[in-house]
Each structure stands twice: as C-alpha cells, then as structure tokens.
Amino acid sequence: MAALSVSTGNPVISLAGEIDLATAGAMASALGPWLRAGGPLTLDLSEVTFMDSTGLHALVRAAATLGGRGCIIVHGAHGSVETLLDLTNVERAAENLHFIECEVLAPV
C-alpha cells in the first residue's frame, strides 16, 4: 500500500472580477504575505472575468518573488483569461508557474 500524507497548510486564494490596471496592485499586495511565506500557492481564477497585461505581469512578478521557495498553481482560468494565458505562453516566463485547467469551476 502506498503511503498517504495530508497537508492542510497550502493556501488557496480565490480571485473574482477583473484583474487589470485598476486592481492588479491590490492583488499583488494581498498576495504579499503568502509570497513571503513561500511554499505552493494556488490561485483560483474561476470567478475572474477579465485579465489584461497588467494582471499578467503581476502574476509573473508573484512567481518571481517566490523564486525557488515555492510555486504558483493557477486553477480555473477560462474564457478570455484562459485565452490570454495560452496566447502569451506565460508559463514559460517562470518555471514555478503552473496551470491546471478545470471546467468544473468555470461559470456556464
């Protein structure tokens, strides 16, 4: 039988609405304590309806801030947000930035 370990310490941050020039700074500030703590950080984008290059840059900066101390797992991106992430190949900008597709959380 394989060993099983359960950890409850990895945060999931749920974002909603638009991540753009007006909101990216607030998002970065809110992520600050989690980035300083290190470790894996999951961002649930299932309720995000729009992201521009400013939001994209904030995501890359957050991954750079973590560096080798952890990773960012982006979960639930859909629609125009998913298209933006795909078209820009943002996962190549940082080796600690990972994307998980999920249709379950995406609004219909």
PENOR-V567111 format. One record per pair of residues at least 24 apart in sequence whose ideal C-beta (glycine too) atoms are under 10 Angstrom apart, sorted by the first residue. I is the first residue (numbers start at 1). J is the second residue. D is the distance in Angstrom with one decimal. If there is no record, write none. Layout:
i j d
I J D
I J D
//
This chain:
i j d
7 39 9.5
7 40 9.4
9 37 9.5
9 39 7.4
9 40 9.5
10 34 9.8
10 39 6.4
10 40 5.1
10 41 7.4
10 42 6.7
10 70 9.4
10 73 9.0
11 37 8.4
11 39 8.3
11 40 8.6
11 41 6.0
11 42 7.1
11 43 9.6
12 40 9.9
12 41 8.3
12 42 4.5
12 43 7.9
12 44 5.8
12 73 9.0
12 75 7.9
13 41 6.7
13 42 7.0
13 43 5.3
13 44 6.9
13 45 9.7
13 72 9.5
14 42 9.2
14 43 8.1
14 44 4.3
14 45 8.4
14 46 7.6
14 47 6.6
14 48 9.3
14 75 9.5
14 76 8.7
14 105 9.4
15 43 6.3
15 44 6.9
15 45 5.8
15 46 8.9
15 47 6.8
15 48 5.3
15 51 9.3
15 55 9.2
15 74 9.9
15 76 9.5
15 81 9.9
16 44 9.2
16 45 8.9
16 46 8.6
16 47 3.7
16 48 6.4
16 49 8.0
17 47 7.3
17 48 6.8
17 49 6.3
17 50 7.8
18 48 7.3
18 49 6.1
18 50 4.2
18 51 7.3
18 52 8.1
18 55 8.0
18 81 9.6
19 45 8.2
19 48 6.0
19 49 9.2
19 50 7.2
19 51 4.5
19 52 7.5
19 54 7.6
19 55 3.3
19 56 8.4
19 58 7.1
19 59 8.2
19 81 8.1
20 50 6.6
20 51 7.0
20 52 4.5
20 53 8.8
20 54 5.6
20 55 5.9
20 56 10.0
20 58 9.8
21 52 6.8
21 53 8.9
21 54 4.6
21 55 8.6
22 52 9.8
22 54 8.6
23 50 9.8
23 51 9.7
23 52 9.9
23 54 8.5
23 55 7.6
23 58 9.1
24 51 8.8
24 52 8.2
24 53 9.4
24 54 4.4
24 55 5.0
24 56 8.8
24 57 7.3
24 58 4.2
24 59 8.8
24 61 9.3
25 54 8.6
25 58 7.8
26 58 9.7
27 54 9.7
27 55 7.3
27 58 5.8
27 59 8.7
27 62 8.5
28 54 10.0
28 55 9.7
28 57 9.5
28 58 4.9
28 59 9.3
28 61 6.8
28 62 6.7
28 65 8.9
31 58 8.3
31 59 9.4
31 61 9.5
31 62 5.4
31 65 8.3
31 66 9.7
31 72 8.8
32 62 9.0
32 65 8.3
34 62 8.9
34 65 9.9
34 66 9.1
34 70 9.0
34 72 9.5
35 61 9.3
35 62 5.9
35 63 9.0
35 64 9.6
35 65 4.6
35 66 5.6
35 67 9.6
35 69 8.7
35 70 8.1
35 72 8.7
36 65 8.1
36 66 9.2
36 69 9.1
37 66 9.6
37 69 8.7
37 70 8.3
38 65 9.7
38 66 6.5
38 67 8.8
38 68 9.1
38 69 3.6
38 70 4.6
38 71 9.8
39 66 8.4
39 69 7.2
39 70 4.5
39 71 8.4
40 66 9.1
40 70 5.5
40 71 5.4
40 72 7.9
40 73 6.2
40 96 9.2
40 98 9.1
41 66 7.3
41 70 6.4
41 71 7.4
41 72 5.3
41 73 7.1
41 74 9.8
41 96 9.8
42 71 9.5
42 72 7.8
42 73 4.5
42 74 8.0
42 75 5.7
42 76 9.5
42 98 9.5
42 100 8.5
43 72 6.2
43 73 7.1
43 74 5.2
43 75 6.8
43 76 8.6
43 77 8.9
43 97 9.9
43 99 10.0
44 73 9.4
44 74 8.6
44 75 5.2
44 76 5.1
44 77 9.3
44 100 10.0
44 102 8.9
44 105 6.9
45 74 6.1
45 75 6.9
45 76 5.1
45 77 4.5
45 78 7.8
45 81 5.9
45 82 8.6
45 85 8.9
45 99 9.5
45 102 9.6
45 105 8.8
45 106 9.4
46 75 7.3
46 76 3.2
46 77 7.8
46 78 6.9
46 81 9.6
46 102 7.1
46 103 9.8
46 104 8.4
46 105 3.5
46 106 5.7
46 107 7.4
47 76 8.0
47 78 9.8
47 105 8.2
47 106 9.3
47 107 7.5
48 74 9.9
48 76 8.1
48 77 7.1
48 78 8.5
48 79 8.8
48 80 9.4
48 81 5.3
48 82 9.8
49 78 9.4
49 79 7.3
49 80 7.8
49 81 7.6
49 107 8.5
50 79 8.7
50 80 6.2
50 81 6.9
50 84 8.9
51 77 8.2
51 79 9.9
51 80 7.6
51 81 4.7
51 82 9.6
51 83 9.8
51 84 5.6
51 85 8.0
52 80 9.8
52 81 10.0
52 84 7.9
53 84 8.4
53 88 8.3
55 81 8.5
55 84 8.4
56 81 9.5
56 84 6.5
56 85 7.6
56 88 6.2
56 90 6.0
56 93 8.8
57 90 9.5
57 93 9.4
59 85 8.6
59 90 6.8
59 93 8.6
59 94 8.8
59 97 7.1
60 88 9.5
60 90 6.4
60 91 9.9
60 93 4.7
60 94 5.9
60 97 7.1
61 93 9.8
61 94 9.3
62 94 8.9
62 96 9.8
62 97 8.5
63 90 9.1
63 91 9.5
63 93 7.4
63 94 3.8
63 95 8.5
63 96 5.3
63 97 4.3
63 98 9.3
64 93 8.5
64 94 6.1
64 96 8.6
64 97 9.2
65 94 10.0
66 94 8.5
66 96 5.9
66 97 9.0
67 94 9.0
67 96 7.3
68 95 9.3
68 96 7.5
69 96 8.8
70 96 6.8
71 95 8.4
71 96 4.0
71 97 7.0
71 98 6.0
72 96 6.6
72 97 5.3
72 98 7.1
72 99 9.5
73 97 8.5
73 98 5.0
73 99 7.8
73 100 6.2
74 98 6.9
74 99 4.8
74 100 7.1
74 101 9.7
75 99 7.9
75 100 4.8
75 101 8.5
75 102 5.8
75 105 7.5
76 100 7.9
76 101 8.3
76 102 5.0
76 103 9.0
76 104 8.2
76 105 4.3
76 106 6.3
76 107 9.9
77 101 7.6
77 102 8.5
77 105 9.8
77 106 8.4
78 102 8.2
78 103 7.6
78 105 8.1
78 106 3.8
78 107 7.6
79 106 7.4
79 107 8.5
81 106 9.8
82 106 8.5
//
